[in-house]
Each structure stands twice: as C-alpha cells, then as structure tokens.
Amino acid sequence: MRPRPAARQARRVPFTISHAVVALPFRRSTLPVAAVAVGSMAPDAVLFVPALPPYGFTHSWVGVVTIDLAVSLVVLAAWWFLVRPAWTPVLPARYRAQLPGWHRPERVPPARVPLVVVACVLGSVTHVVWDAWSHPHGWFVRHVAALRSDVGGHPVYSLVQDASSAGGLLLLLVLLLRWTRHAATAGDVAGVGRASRPERSGATTAASGREARIIPVVALAAVLLVALVTAGSVLGRGGGVGSLVVREAFVLPPTVAVTLVVGALVLLLVRRARSADRSGLPDAPEQRDAPGQTGSGQTDSGQTDRQERGEVRP
C-alpha cells in the first residue's frame, strides 16, 4: 500500500489535544505534567503554524529533540509565566481554591530545568509512537500488515487513529467534568465554614475588578465569532458535517491560543495600572496609642498603679 503524503494525512488529525492524555500517568511523578502535555502536542504545531518545518520533520526523531523541543519550551513558558497567572484570578472562587499557586508564575529553579526538558521530549516521543500505529507513514503501519488491512472499507490504522483520538478527547472531557464537580462540592463545603467568619479586608483581589467580567466575555465572543465565520465558510461551499468538524478543529486551537495570550496581556496591564493607581493614593493615617494606653485605646491601669506606688519610673 502506498502511503499518502504527510500533508494530506495531516488533515485527518483534527484532535491534537487528545495526545495530552498521555500526561495523566505523570501527575504524581517528578516530571512536570504540563511539560509532558505540551510536548505531546508539539509535533502537530506545524498544522496550525505553517511557518514551522514540514510535518514529516516535526514527526521525526531529529525533530523531537530540535524543533519540537523548542516549540514545547516556548508554549510552556507562555503557559507558566503569562497565561496561567493572568487567567487564574478570573476563575470563580471555587475553582481557584483547587488550583493553589496558579495565580503566580511557575518556579523553575536550575535543578528543575533538566526535568522540564526530559518531560517535553518524552511527551513528543509518545506522540511519534502513537502516530506510528495510526498513520500510514508510521513505522508499525509500514511493518505490520494487519494495520494496513481493510475493515468495512477503512484501513485498520485509520480506525485506530479515529478511535484513539476520540477516546483520548472523551477521557479528558470526563476528567474535566469530574474535576469541576469536585471543585463545586468543595467550594460549597468551604463556603459553609466561611459563612460564620467575617471576610478579611484583604480578601478582595485584582480579579474583583471589571476586567474579571468584561475580558472573559470578550474573549469568548471572539472565539465564537471565529467559529461561526468558519462554519459559514464551510457550509457555504457545500461542505458537510465532517468537513465542518475537521475545519473547526484546525481553526479553533490557534484562535483559542491567541485569545488566551492577548487576554492575558490585557489582564496583566490592567492590573498593573490599577496597582499603580492604588499605590499613588495617600495611606490612611495610623492610629497610634497614646502613652500609657494599650492597643484598644484604654489606659493600662496596672501600669498606672505601679507608677503611683513608685515601683516603676514613668
């Protein structure tokens, strides 16, 4: 069987995010889970950024340790130091409570850098191995005849690709749904405990400003607008549901990525400006206790009595 060109085959890979499922087993390991997830999707970056090296190179072993690693590190840095710290404070409180430390940039001491690199490379390796079973140019597909046989008019490797992509995406969605339900339940329990306690004066954060409401709405509206325009373009040319799903899968990921980055920059700039405005306000005068008074403003009667008896000099 003659393999199809990589560019043509790439059009059958609309669910790149499904590869991130391989990061789940590393949640309790020393490797950064985000680095494994980003690395697992890096070889497909060329599908969304055509300026990158060709698809065949990004899916090669040389590409894994060169361009894929570079892409992984850039995306990971954007996530750790820009997108995550900017958007986490905008989330509802019940979700923020389940993401401790996400409102701050990730700490990456020098000793952790090798683990980050290994995690990125490992993620890309899983991508190449996964594709080796499910793409016509894959090593296993070329060497295992059973994967090239037809079932119902479809090659087995194609069925493997579709099933694994759908299964990985479904698993990620199920886990996300379970996490949101857990966060909501935990938030309700914590809310009962907080109900009897007064709120601290510093409890409000920058996320309580208008940007916490306006920017997410604008970002969502921008993504929906792109999705609608894309759908109208595909359906207007007579495309079916399959063509629509594939096209949206290639258009929406970069749209969401750009929206998150731009939104993060806006959020950080707004918060910085607000912080500067607050720092320019005059501080409230501190209430100092008068000599011989306690913090409550009342005279320490014991101290006065001792002074009157001459036991303590004033």
Residue pairs with C-beta under 8 A, 6 or more apart in sequence:
1 136
1 148
1 155
3 9
3 136
3 137
3 141
3 142
4 136
4 137
6 54
6 55
6 56
6 59
6 137
7 55
9 135
9 136
9 137
10 44
10 47
10 55
11 246
12 158
12 161
12 246
13 44
13 47
13 135
13 161
13 165
14 165
14 245
14 246
14 248
14 249
14 250
15 165
15 166
15 168
15 169
15 249
16 41
16 44
16 47
16 253
17 41
17 169
17 172
17 253
18 164
18 165
18 166
18 167
18 168
18 169
18 172
19 40
19 41
19 44
19 123
19 126
19 127
19 130
19 168
20 37
20 40
20 41
20 168
20 172
21 168
21 171
21 172
22 36
22 37
22 40
22 123
22 126
22 127
22 130
23 33
23 34
23 36
23 37
23 40
23 123
24 33
24 171
24 175
26 33
26 36
26 119
27 33
30 115
31 115
31 118
31 119
31 122
32 112
32 115
32 116
32 119
33 119
34 76
34 79
34 80
35 72
35 76
35 115
35 116
35 119
35 120
35 123
36 119
36 120
36 122
36 123
36 126
37 123
38 72
38 75
38 76
38 79
38 120
38 123
39 68
39 69
39 72
39 119
39 120
39 121
39 122
39 123
39 124
39 127
40 123
40 124
40 126
40 127
41 123
41 127
42 58
42 68
42 69
42 71
42 72
42 75
42 120
42 123
42 124
42 127
43 58
43 59
43 63
43 64
43 68
43 124
43 127
43 128
43 131
44 58
44 127
45 52
45 58
45 68
45 71
45 75
46 52
46 53
46 54
46 55
46 58
47 55
47 250
48 250
48 253
48 254
48 257
49 254
52 58
52 67
52 71
53 63
53 67
56 137
57 63
57 67
58 67
58 68
59 127
59 128
59 131
59 137
60 128
61 128
64 121
64 124
64 125
64 128
65 121
68 120
68 121
68 124
69 117
69 120
69 121
69 124
72 120
72 123
72 124
73 116
73 117
73 120
76 116
76 120
78 261
80 105
80 106
80 108
81 105
81 106
82 261
82 264
82 265
82 268
83 260
83 261
83 264
84 102
84 105
84 106
85 102
85 103
85 104
85 105
85 264
85 268
86 263
86 264
86 265
86 267
86 268
87 260
87 263
87 264
87 267
88 96
88 99
88 102
88 103
89 96
89 103
89 205
89 206
89 207
89 212
89 267
90 207
90 211
90 212
90 215
90 216
90 267
91 99
92 187
93 187
94 183
94 184
94 186
94 187
94 188
94 190
95 180
95 183
95 187
96 102
96 103
97 183
97 186
97 187
97 190
98 179
98 182
98 183
98 186
108 116
130 164
131 138
132 138
132 139
132 140
132 141
133 140
133 141
133 147
133 157
133 160
134 141
134 157
134 158
134 160
134 161
134 164
135 141
135 157
135 161
136 142
136 148
136 155
136 157
138 157
140 147
141 147
141 148
141 157
146 156
147 155
147 156
147 157
147 160
148 155
148 156
148 157
149 155
149 156
150 156
151 159
206 271
206 274
206 275
209 270
209 271
209 274
211 266
211 267
211 270
211 271
215 263
215 266
215 267
215 270
216 263
218 263
219 259
219 260
219 263
222 255
222 259
223 252
223 255
223 256
223 259
226 251
226 252
226 255
227 248
227 251
227 252
227 255
230 247
230 248
230 251
230 252
231 244
231 248
233 247
234 243
234 244
234 247
235 244
239 247
289 295
289 297
290 297
292 299
292 300
292 303
292 304
293 299
293 300
294 300
303 312
306 312
307 313
307 314
